[in-house]
Amino acid sequence: MIGLALLVHPHELWVSVSGVYRDLSPEHFELTADHRKQKIRSIEKIDPSKWSSDLGWKEGWDLWRIRFSAPRVDSYKACLRISLVWNGHSISQKTAVPFRTLLIDLYDPEANPLPAWEACFPHCTEEESCFALWAPFAKKVSLLFFDHPERLKPSWLLSMRQETEDGKGFWRLRVPGNLHGTIYKYVIEARETVLEILDPFSISVTANSRHSVLLDRRYLNPPGWEADKRVLLRQYNDAILYESHVRDFTVDPRNNSDAKGSYLAWTFPGVKTAEGLPAGLDHLEELGITHVHLLPIQDFGSVDDTHKADYNWGYDPLCYTVPEGSYSLDPQDPAKRVLEMKQLVQSLHNRGIGVILDVVYNHVWNPNAFSLAAVFSEPLFRLNVDGSYSNGSGCGNEFDTKHPAFQHYFLETLRYWIQTFHVDGFRFDLMGLIDRRTMESTARALHKEFPGILLYGEPWTGGDTPLLPQERSAGGFPKDAPIAIFDDRFRNAVKGFPDDQTTGFVTGHFGRTQEVLERMASIDNFNERTYRNPCEFVIYDSCHDNLTLFDKLRKSRPDLSIPEVAALVKCCHFLVSLSQGIPFFHSGEEFCRTKYGQSNSYQSGDLYNAIDWGRKDTFAEVFRYLRGLLAIRKTYSLLRPKDGETLARQVYFLEKWDEGFAYALKGKGKENSILIGIHLGASDRTIAIPPGDWEIYANPLTAGEDLLGIAKDHLYFPPRSWYFAVKKKASE
C-alpha cells in the first residue's frame, strides 16, 4: 500500500510503500500526469533517514525513489498519480503532492526573497485597487467579487496574471478605482481541482469568515492613532505579564461596564465593582502589571460571530491576519473589528500597558479549508508515513514549519500585527512544534526590526510529532534571537501538578523546596552555584489551562479553610513576584479566581469563565498584597538581573533547609542589597543573616512601601512565614 507520494524534484517522486511488498521494480508502478501515462526511468529503495527529521520513520514502511520522464517542464503543476500494481491489478494509488524541497528549487528565498507584508496584502488608493497571491503550483487564479456577504454566487470574475514568465512569482491584479468595502474570494485551479479560498492575507472578512473584504487602511485608524507607541522593554524580566481573555475580563453582568465581552469594553475608564473598587482597565493600572497577554484574537473558527452567547478560547485559527469578529460590537461590519481592536491597544498603551497576542501557528481550524493549504497542498502540514496528518498539536493537524510558505507567512503576518496594530509581543502556543531554525530566524528578524519586542512560548508539544526533539523550540535560544519559555517546573514544584491532588512546596511537599529555590533564583546548579539567564524563563503558578490557582490549592488541601487557602495564594504571589525571571499571572488570581473546579473551560461559557469582579471585594486583601509586591519588584532592579553572569555576581548569601530557604543579592553603588526568605514549616526557625539592619517590606500579611520591622544579624521565622527585606545603608 502507498502511504506518501511526494514530488521532490520535477522528475522525481519519493514514495512510501508498505514493507509487505518487497523487490519492487518499475513494472510494479504506474504513473500518470493529467491522465497521461508517464515512462518510469528507474526505481530504487533509499534510506528513509533522509526523511527522519521531517516525518519520523516507522517500522513496516519502505522508501522508494522513482524517476520518470515528463512531457513538459512545468510537470510540477500537473496532476500526478502513482499506482502500485500487483498481479496485474492496481491495489493502491496516491496523488503526488509537491514537497517543500521542490518549492525551494523553484523559489530560492535567499537569492530572490519574497516580498514583505506590505506587498502581500491587498491595498487600494484613490486611483486603483491591487490584489496579490503567491501560488506557484496554480494553473490559473481568478478573483470572485460578491455584491453581498450572504451571496453564494459571485457578481463578476476577473482573471489574474502571473508576475513572472517562469511561473515562480505572484499572481497579481490591478483594478482601476478604489474598491474599499469590496467582498471577494480567490478561485484557484491546480492539479485538476478548483477551489474557492479566502485571501490568506485578508485585511478583514465578513461575519464568520465567509469572504475576504478589501478595506482602505486610511479609514481604519482611531483618532490619535498616529501618536500611539509600543511599550518598549529594556530587558525581558522588566515585564510583568497578565494573561486574560477579551470576553472573560469584561462580561460580568454585576459591574457597570459598557459593551460587555467586546474589544471596546477594555477602553472604558470608571468601571467599578459592586463595592466601588476599580475594575476593568482601571484595575489593571492599579494592580501594576506592564503587559496584558490576550488569549487568541486572530480570527478563529469555533464560534458564530453573530451569536453573543457562543464561547471559545480561540485556539483554532482560521484567518491569521484579521481580528476575531465575535468580540466586535458589529461583526457584520468588516471595518469595525479592525478599528475596535486598535482602540483596545490604544487604551492600554495610554496607561503604559503593552499588549501581547497569544498566537497559534502550530495548527489550523480545518486543514482542508485553510487558504494556504489550497495553494500549497498537503505538504503545508506534517504528514505521517501512511499519509495521515501528524497530530502533535492534539487538534488533528500540525503545520510543517520548515515549509517555505509557512516560514514566509509566519514572519509576515507577525510583522503585520506589529506594524498595523502596534502590538508589543507574542506568546507562541505549543512552540515546541515550531522547528528551532524557523523560530530563531523569525525572532532574529523581529528583534532587528522592532527593538523592545517580547517573545515567549510553550516549549512543549500536545502529542507525538515527527519533529525530532533536538529540532523543537524548547528553549536555549541565542542572544540575538531571545525567546523566553514557560517554566512549568517552577509551577509544578510550587503547587503540584496542575489538575490533580498532588501537592507542592506551598502545600507541604518539602521534597520540592530546592527546586522552587532554583527556579525562583534562576540557579542552574545549586552545588556549584551557577546561574541561568533569568530573562529566558516565564515564572508562573497558573494560566488559562488547567485548574485556577485557587481551585488547585483547594483540591490539594481540602482540609484548609478559605482564609487559609487565600494565604497560600499570597505565598504563591510572593514567590512569582520576587523571582528573577519574568513574572506571569492568570487573570483573576489576584483575587482568588475560581472556575468551580472546571479544569479545561475552553468552551464552557461565561458561567465558568467570566471574571467575577465581586471576588475583588471579597478578597481585597489578596489583591492589595499582590499590588504591593509588584510595586516592590519595580522599585528594586536587583530583582531583574539582565543575565546569569550578573546574577552570579549579586548573590552573596544563600541558605536552604528542608522547609525553606533564604538568599541575598548585593546592591552596587547607591543600590540597596535585598534579602528574600521563606519558611513553611509547622515550627518556628531562626537563621543568621548578613550583617546590617534589614528593613522588612513584605511579610505574610502585607507588602509594599511601608516599613514593617527591622531584622539584625538574625531573621526569625514563625511557622509558615516569608519576608522581603532591604539592607539599610550605613550612611542612612
Secondary structure, DSSP 8 states (H G I E B T S, - for coil): -EEEEEEEETTEEEEEEETTS-S--GGGEEEEETTEEE-EEEEEEE-THHHHTTT---TTEEEEEEEE--SSTTGGGS-EEEEEEETTEEEEEEE-EE-HHHHHHH--TTTS----HHHHS-EE-SSEEEEEEE-TT-SEEEEEEESSTT-SS-SEEEE-EESSTTS-SEEEEEEES--TT-EEEEEEEETTEEEEE--TT-SEE-GGG-SEE---GGGS--TTGGG------SSGGG--EEEE-TTTTT--TTS--SSTTSSGGGG-S--B-TTS-B-HHHHHHHHT-SEEEES--EEESSS-TT-TT------SEEEEEEE-GGGSS-TTSHHHHHHHHHHHHHHHHHTT-EEEEEE--S--S-TTT-HHHHHH-GGGB-B-TTS-B--TTSSS--B-TTSHHHHHHHHHHHHHHHHHH---EEEETTGGGSBHHHHHHHHHHHHHHSTT-EEEE--S-SS--SS-GGGB--S---TTS--EEE-HHHHHHHH-SSSSS---GGGT-GGGHHHHHHHHTTEEETTTTEE--GGGEEEES--SSSS-HHHHHHHH-TTS-HHHHHHHHHHHHHHHHTSSSEEEEETTGGGT---TT-S--TTS-HHHHS--THHHHHTHHHHHHHHHHHHHHHH-GGGS-SSHHHHHHHEEEEEEETTEEEEEE---TT---EEEEEE-SSS-EEEEEEEEEEEEEE-SS-BSSS--EEEEEEEEE-SSEEEEEEE--TT-
